């Protein structure tokens, strides 16, 4: 465990950067200073400012809880190398110095990996808490050649990240030339990842809540980087789309999912699999003939595969893409509309594009009350799904209160860290006959209003009391 995480001491922090400077001036000419801010979601913050749904970490024991410090340390260690340096910077901030970098794209990869790891739910004091993560980065020598300048510029970058609507990563020097070179370096790394089988697919379970059973899984792409560990797609999809590599990645993911689905079928396991599809993959990225051949090769029933597309991608689709979506339906591949509820898709368009499933935009789940517009919209989406006989899935369920409120609204399907984290393929069969324990007790009902941004109102609480005695 990193000893300097115990308490912040800004007198010692410059020494970390001072230690990196002589090395950078020698054989390893670049290093990065990362300031990482941890925040916690709270109902009060959501009510006061929906754009800023987080409050400082001091509401979360100020990182003094030994159990929490151990978890933070373990996640940092999974992303960092022995040569990297870590310390507390403030009540809710961490300082990381990444040494021996060959390019600033490495700093971007590590920062995104850290955001992914620290953004997962923490468990302490018998509760799950999900933290918001903002990161500001300065680079030596681009952004300064001494400790004071690098720290100051990292703080400026963190301020920009904090001002963004969502959890964010910002570099101090974001000029276009620097970004172009970084994208090219990352593109080269992606080619290597494909050639050396560094990519993998994890599967997040989706549960049918009333029947307490596994309904399916969502396929999630990961990059198993040899230096920086497991990295989520947010670190590289933008580069893949800009470079045209997204088509190669997309076909790799579909092929791998079909291969795995065929193996599950051989084992007697019928698993519905959802695959996220970028708008850049529509049409020629995933030709119908190629899809048919791939499904046939791995003996996969087309109706066991669902492609997830976003509302924005659907509304901006060209006529040729609309024809491709129609051919997908003829091939019996299901189409799900992801992040539903924030665009302008009408029920008529759901029918026109053969949409077979709706996934609620996660931002709508974090509303402060039953009369709130977001909460009403969630209930309307669930009602629309029932009317049109379209399954509705709630994504990013991160705590018991959100799960309970969704059940009270008769939402049938849910996925998220509270139910299960993404798993390797070999662990999925063990989930087929059981659902994780998510039981509500009378104590839970008394404390639910403090557990989630989705505040429980009197009608929901009444429904919950009716559920007591039965495990959710």
N, C-alpha and C positions, 0 to 999 in steps of 0.2 A: 504494500500500500504506500502511496506517495505521502511522506511525512509532512510536507509543506501544505497539504490540504487541510490540516487541522485548524489553522487560524491564519487570517491575513496579516502580513507584516511587510508593508511597502518599503521598509528600509532595506530588506533583503532582496526584493524582487529585481532591482536593476542589476544585481550581481549575476542573475541568470543570463541576461542579455550580454553583460560584459564578458562572460565566459565564452559566448559564441562568437564575439567579434574577432578575436585573433585568428580563430580557425577559418572564419569566412574570408579574412584577408589573405589567407594562405591557399591551401589546396581545394577547399570547398567554398566557392565564392558566394553562395546564396543561403540565407536562412529566413524563416518567417516568424513573426510574433503574432500570436492569436489571442485575442481577448474574448472569452466565452461568458455570456450572461445567461444564467438560469433563472427562469420565472415559473410561477405556478398559476394555473387557471383558477379563477374564483368566480362565484356567482355575482359578487358585488361588482367586480371589475367589468363583467359582461353587462350588467345593468347600467353602469355609469358610462361605459364607452365600449360599444360592441366592436370597434376597430381594434382596441387594445384589451384583449381578453386575459391579460396576465398581470400579476402583481409581483413585487420583488421576492426573492428567495427567503427573506427574513421571516415571512409567514410560514416557512417550511423549516423551522428549527435552525435557521441560519447555517445550514450545513454543519452543525455541531453534533448531530446525532451519529453515533459511531456506526450504526447499521447503514445509514445513508452514505456516509463517507466511504465505507468499504465498497458499496455498490458503485458509486461514482468512480472510485479508484480502479475497480475491475474493468469498467467499460472504457476508461481512458487507456488502460494498459492494452486492451484488445485492439486499439487503433494506432498506438504509438510504438516507436522503436526505443530500445534502451538508451540511445543517444539523445532522445528528445527530453526536454525539461518541463516540469509542471509545478505550479504553485497556486495558492489562493491569491487573488488580487483584491478582493473586497468581500463584502457580506455575501454577495450572490454572483461573484465573478471568479473565473479561473484564468490564469496566464499559462500559455503553452508556447514553448520555443522549439520550432522544428529545425533541426540542424541538417547540414549536408544535403541540401536540395540541389538537384540538377536543373529544375525548372519550376516556375511558379504554379504550373498545373498540378504539381505534387501537393502543394499547399492547399489547393482547392479540393483535391480528392480527400486529403486527411480531414479538412474542416467539415466537409459534407458527411464523411464517415462518423465523425464525432457528433454532429448534429443528429444523425440517425440513431446512434447508440444512446446518447443522453436524452433523446426525445421519447424513448420507450418508458413505459410505466415503471416507477420505483415502488418498492414495498417496504414500509417501515411503520412502526406504531400500529400494526395490524390494518393498515390501509394502503390502497394503491393510489399513487399520485403521479400525474403526467405533467412534465415540465415543458415549458417553452424554452427554446434555445436560440439565441442570437449570437453571431460571431462577427468580429471585426478583425481584419488582417492587414498588417504592414509587412513589407519585404525589404530586406537588406540586399543590395545597396540602393534599390530603386526609390525607396520611400524615406531614406535617411541613412546616415553613416555613423550615428551614435545612439546610445541608449535612450536619451531624452526624446529625440526626434521619433524614433521607432515606437516608443510607448505612446507619445502624443498622437501620432498618426493612426495607431491601432485604436485608440479611444475615439478618434474622429470617425473611423470606419464603423466602429460599434454603434456610435450614435446614429449613423445612417441606417444601419440594420435595424436598430430599435424603432426608428420612425416608420419603417415599412409596415404594411397592413398585416403581414403574416411573419412567422419566424423566418429569419433572413440571414444571408451571408453577404458581407460587403468587403471588398478590398479598398484600401485607401486610394490607390492609383488605378482607376478603372478605365484608362484611355483605350481607344479602339485598337491601336497597334499592339498593345500588351495582350488584349483579349484575343486577337487574331493569332498571335504566336502560341498562346496557351491552348487555343482550340486545336491548332495543328499538332501540337505535342500530344494532346489527349487523343486525337484521332489516330495517331500512330500507335499509341498504347492500346487502343481498342482493337486495332488490327492484330496486335500481338495477343491480346486476350482471346480473340476468336481462334487464332492459329494454335494456341497452347492450351485450349480448353479451360480457360480461367472463369468462364461464365457458368452459372448454375441457376436452377429454378427452385424456389421455395413455394410452399403451398399453404395459404391461410385458410383454415376451416371456416365454413359458413354453416350456421346451425338453424334448424327449424325449431323455433322456440316452443310452440305448444306440444309437439311430440318429443321434444328433447332428443333429437337425433341429428346426425350429420347430414346436411342437405347437399353439400358440394364443397369445392375449394376454389380459391382464386390463385392463379399462377402469378408469381412475383419474381422478376428478374433480379439477380444479384451478380456482382463482379467480385470474385474471390481473388483480390489483388495480392500478389506474392509479398508485397512490402506493407501495404496499408490495411490488409485484412478485408473483411466483407464490406462492400460499398453498394449503396442503393442506387437505383436508376436516376434519381434526381441529379447525381453527380455527372452523368455522361449522356443522357438522352438528348439534351439540347444539341450537343456536339454531334451526336449520331444523326440527328435530323438535318442539321445544316450541311453535313458532309455527304449525305446520302447513304451512310452506313445503316440507317434505321431499317432499310429494306432487308439487309443481310441479317441484322439482329432479329427482326421480326420473324423471318423464316426459320432462323435457328430456334427461337422460342416455340413457335408452333410445332416444329418437328420434334423437339424435345418433349413437349407436353403430349403430343400424340403417341410418341414412343412409351411414355410413362403410363398414359391412359390405357394403351394396349396391354401393358404388363398387369395393371390393376384388374382389367377384365379377365385375364388368364387366371388371376387369383380368386376370381369370383366376386370381385368388389365393383359395384356400379357407382362410379363417382362422376358427378357433373363438374366440369372444369371451366372456369371463366378465364379468358385471356384479354388483357388490355391491348387495344389496337390504336396506334397513333394515326392521326389524319393523313400523315405522309405515307402510310402503308396501304391506304385504300386503293383499290383497283389493281394497277400493275405491280404494286408491292407484294400483294398476295393474290396471284391470279387464281381464278376459279378452277381451272384445269389442274394447276399445281396442288391446290387444296384437296381436290378430289383424289388425286394420286397419293398424297401423303396420308390421308385418312384410310384409304384402301390398303396401303402398304403396311400400316400398323394395326389394321383391323379395328378401327375406331368407328363407332356409330356416330354419324354427324350430329345427331340431336343431343349427344352427351357433351358437346362443345359449345360454349357461348363466347362470342366476341363482344367485349365491352367498348363502347365508343361514347364520347362526351357529347353533350348538347351542342356545344360550339362547333365541333367537327361535323355533326349532322347538319346543322343549319347552313354551314359554309360549303357543303358538298356540291360539286359540279354535277351536271346531268349524267356524265359517264360514271361517276361514283355512285349516284343513285341507282343506276342500272346494276352496278356491282353489288350493292346492298340487296337488291331484288334477287339477284342470282344466288347470293348467300342463303336467302330464305328458301329458294328452290332446292338448294343443296341440303337443306334441313339443319344448317348451322344456325343456332339461336343468336339473336342480337339483343344485348342489354344496353340501356341508356344509363351511362355512369354520371354521377354528380347531378342527378335530376333535381330540379326545383329552383335553379337560379337562372335559367334561360327562358326562351319564349316558345318552346315546343308545345304544340297544341295536341289534344287527344286525336284530332283528325290526322295529324302527322305521325303519331304513334302507330296508327293503323296503316298509313301510307308506306312507312318504312319497315313494317313487319316487326316492330319492337316487341320482344317477348318477356322483358323483365325491366324493372326500374330499380336504380340504386340511389338512395337519398344522398344528396350532397352533405358531407359531414358537418359543414359549417352551420347547417340548419338545426343540428342536434343540440347546440349549445345556446339555448335561449333562456332568458331569465324568468319566464312565467307562462302560464297557460294562455293568457290573453295576448302574449307577444306574437307578432306577425310570423316569426319563424316557426314557433311552436304550432300555430294554426296551420301553417303551410305543410308541416310534417304530417299532421292529421289529415289534411286534404289529399296529400300524395297517397297515403295509405288507403283512404277511401276511394280514390281514383283507381288504384290498383285492383281493389276488390270489384269495383264496377266493371272494369275492362278485363277482369280475370288475368291480371298481370302480377306475378310475384313481386313483392317489394322488399328490398334488402336495406337494412340500416348498416352503414359502414362506420368504422372507427369508434366502436362502443368501448369505452375505456374505463368505465366504473359501474358499480352496481346500481346507482341511481338512474343513470341513462338507460341501462337495460330495463329496469323496472318500469320507468315511464313509457318506454317503447312497448313493453308488454301490455301496459294498461291501455295503450292506444291500439292494441290488437295488431301490432307489427309482427309478421310471421317469421321473418328471416333476419339474422344479424351476424356480424363478424366484427372482430376488433381484438385488441390486446387483452381486454378483460376476459374474453372467452378463450382465446388461444392466439399465440404468436405464430408467425409463419414457420412452417416445419419442413424438414427434408422429406422427400417422397416416401422413404421407407417407414416413416412414423405415422403416415396417414391411415393405413389399414387398422391400426390399433384404436383409432377414434370412431370407427364405423358403428360400434355398438354402445358408445357412451358419450355423454356430454360433460364438460368440466363442471365441477360443483360451483354453482352461482347462487346458492341459497339465500333467501331473505329470512331474517329473524325479526322478532319484535324490536330488538335493539337497533337493527338496521333501519327500520321504519322511523324510529325516533331521531336518528342521526342523518338520514338521507339528505335533508336540506343543506347539510354542510359538506356533502360528499361530491357534489357535481354542480357544474354550471346550469344544468337543466333542473331548475327548481321544481320541487313537487308541490302542487297545489292541493287544495282540499279534496277535489274529486279524484285526483290520482292517488292521494294517500288513502282514501276510502277503498279504492280498488285494490291497493296493496294490502290493506288489512284483511280483505277477503281472501287474498292469496296466502296469508300466513298459515303455516301448517302444511303447505305444499311447496316443494322445492322448485325454484325457478330454473 
